[in-house]
Amino acid sequence: MLRAVADGVTLAVRAQPGAKKTAIAGVYGEGAAAQLKIAVQATPIEGRANAAVAAFLADLFSLPRSAVELVSGERSRSKVFRLRGLAISRAEEIIGTIPGSHGG
């Protein structure tokens, strides 16, 4: 779900819009296809869910909102976000605290 890139890391996410609260809901899939499952209150209308996921990731990784960019999956539940300025070791450390993620 995490990959190192030149300016930070990319994170594969599975969005669940329309949830009761915005939170990590676990891990979707296994191995190389694993995605961090994030439930968001926002609806998938006019990019609201994408913006909510990006804001949540910025908070989770202590990054400015401008450092979180949607790379792919604008209209899909499966998305990839670029987290600029984040070391893969730090990202793995944070993800590793999530139950069921196995640091993955």
GITASUL-V20661 format. One record per residue. N is the residue number from 1. SS is DSSP state (a for helix, b for strand, c for the rest). PSI is psi in whole degrees, -180 to 180 (999 if undefined). Layout:
N SS PSI
N SS PSI
This chain:
1 c -24
2 b 139
3 b 137
4 b 137
5 b 172
6 c -41
7 c 15
8 b -129
9 b 160
10 b 148
11 b 125
12 b 130
13 b 144
14 b 111
15 b 144
16 b 87
17 b 159
18 c 22
19 c 166
20 c -35
21 c 158
22 c 121
23 b 164
24 b 130
25 b 7
26 b -151
27 b 135
28 b 126
29 c -177
30 c 160
31 a -137
32 a -22
33 a 2
34 c 144
35 b 145
36 b 121
37 b 122
38 b 119
39 b 133
40 b 144
41 c -32
42 c 151
43 c 158
44 c 45
45 c 131
46 c 35
47 c 10
48 a -42
49 a -41
50 a -44
51 a -38
52 a -41
53 a -44
54 a -44
55 a -40
56 a -44
57 a -38
58 a -44
59 a -46
60 a -43
61 c 9
62 c 49
63 c 154
64 c 149
65 a -33
66 a -15
67 a -3
68 b 119
69 b 132
70 b 118
71 b -41
72 b 158
73 c 28
74 c -38
75 c 18
76 c 159
77 c -29
78 b 121
79 b 160
80 b 127
81 b 140
82 b 130
83 b 96
84 b 139
85 c 10
86 c 128
87 c 143
88 a -35
89 a -40
90 a -41
91 a -44
92 a -38
93 a -45
94 a -48
95 a -36
96 c -18
97 c -5
98 c 124
99 c 132
100 c -2
101 c -29
102 c 28
103 c -2
104 c 999
